[in-house]
């Protein structure tokens, strides 16, 4: 059985939206105020798990990543491009835009429940999808890079979420940010 692992960049007040500033919000770009170090390479330490797992995206996040990752050539970019990717979308995707991508047929929550019986699922960004997975009690682990910024507004990772117990399994400085890994308390 695999895990459903959510990875996110976040602020101190839990905002996860517009980390790169492309959303044009007044608070956006907070993840890059300290340079690109915390957001490059495999800071979430998932490359090994992704070799046998699958990445899961919402359509908008997938479209942003499909414009960025195929043109990159680092060792981690090779992992990102080689990993199987599935996209929760009702409108479809151009699967040729990013290798190893396909849209999910049907309900993404049912798909995730079934798929985790075989392998790990890494959910990147895709906040509405993360909220749906959390509401269905399917998230096993969060891996967060927290930046020392209070955005004051924006979409939050745990806003109005379902109650759940997690335990810290790792917390360490990552330049100006902090990497934390949290697992379900039921494990």
N, C-alpha and C positions, 0 to 999 in steps of 0.2 A: 504494500500500500504506500502511496506517495503522500506528500504534504502539499497543501496549498499555501504558498509563501507570497506575501505581499511585500513589495519593496517600494519605498517612497522617500523623496526628499521632503523635509518638513521644517517649519519654523518652530520657535519655542511655544507659540500659542496654537500649534497644531494645523496651521494653514499649509496645504499641499498644492494649491492651485497657483499657476503662473510662476513656477520657479525660475524660468529662463527669461521672462519678460515678454515673450512672444504674444501673450494674451492681451497686451496693451493696457493692463490694469495699473492703477496708481501705485500699487505695492509690489508689482512684478519684478523679476530679476534678482530676487533675494539669494538664490543659490549660487550666483556668480559674483557676488560682492567681494568674495574672499579668494578669487582666482578660480581656475578650473581644476585644481588638485583634488578637492573632495568629490568631484563629479566625473572624474576620468577613470578608466580601467575598471577592474572588478572590485570596487569598494564594498559591494554588498556580499562578496565572497560566494558567488553562486555559479561560477563557470563550470565547475565539476558537476554540479547537480543539473545544469542545463544541458550537458552533453547527452543525458539520457531522459531529460524531461521535456517540457513544452512551455513556451511562453504564452500567456493569455493577455489579450489587449481588448480595450474598447476601440471602436473604429477611429475616433479622432486621434487618440494617442498613437495607434498603429500608423495612421497616415503621416503624423509628424515624424515618427521614427523611420518610416519607409523612405522619407526624403533625406534623412541624415546618415543612417548606418550603412547602406550599400556602398557608399563612396569612401568609407573609412577603411584603413588597412592595418590597424594595430592588432596585437594578439587577441585582445578582448573583442575587437570588432569582428574578427574571424569567428569567434564563438557566437556572438550575437547573430551574425549572418547565417551561420550553419544550423543554429537551433531551430527546431520546428516552432512555428508561430500560428496561433489560432486567434481569430478575431470575432468578437461578439458584435454582430451588426445585422440590422434588418434591411440594409440597402446594398450589401455586397461590397467587395473590394476588388482592386486590380491586383490580383495575387502575383503577377509578374513584377510588380514594383519592388518587392523585397523577397529574396529567395526563401523557400520553405514556408510560405504563408498560405493560409486558407481560411475562409469564413466558416463559422460554426453553423451547421444546419440545426435550426430549432432553438430551444431554450438553453442559454449558456449556463444557467445554474444546474440544470439536469446534466448537461454535458460535463461540467466540472465534477459533479458528484461521481459520475461514472468513470471519468478519466483518472481521477485520483486513486482509483483502485489499482491502477497499473503503473503510474509514474507521478513524479513531482510536477506541479503546475506553478510557474512563477508569474505572478500578476504584476505588471509594471505600469505605474500611473493609473489611468482608467478609473477615476474615483467613483463614478456611479456603479460600475461593475464591482469594485471593492465593497461598496456599501451593500450591494445586493448579496454578495458572498458572505459578508459578516452577518447580515440579517438572517441568512439561512444557516448560520453557525458552521460555516465551512472553512474559515480561515484558521490555519494551524500555527502560523508564524508571521510576525512582522519583522522586517529588517529596515530600519530607519536611519537616515543620516539627517541629524538635526542641526540646523544652523542657528547661531546666536542672534536671531532677528525676531522681533515681534512685528508681524505684518499688520495686525489690528483689524484686518478684514480679509475676506476670501473664503474659499471652501475648505472645510476642516476634515481631517481624516476620521475623527471619532464623533463628529457632530450628530447628535440624535441617534447614535448607534445602539445596537442591542448590547445589553450588559454581557460581559465576558471577563474571565480571569486569565491573566497572562503572567509569566514570570520572566524576569531578565535572565538571559543566559550569557549575555556578553554586553559590555559597555566599555568603549575605549575612545580616546581622543583620535580625531582624524583631521589633523591640521587645526583649522579654526572650528571645525564641526565635531560632532560626536556620532559614532556609529553604535547603534544598539540593536540587539537581537532579542526578541521576545517570543516565547513559546506558550501555547495554550496551557493553562493550569491543570487541565485534565490528563496530561501526558504523564 
